[in-house]
């Protein structure tokens, strides 16, 4: 389960940067949630990975 949290964290981190790039390409005219929502899931997954709560 710890390995799954790390893999999901990496995937969500990539999605965060892709979403941020999408918002920047569109000059901020699209919703910033494209970057924020995966960023929140990134913090959750990496938090679970670091704390070892998911064994």
Secondary structure, DSSP 8 states (H G I E B T S, - for coil): -HHHHHHHHHHHHHHHHHHHHHHHHTTT-S-THHHHHHHHHHHHHHHHHHHT---
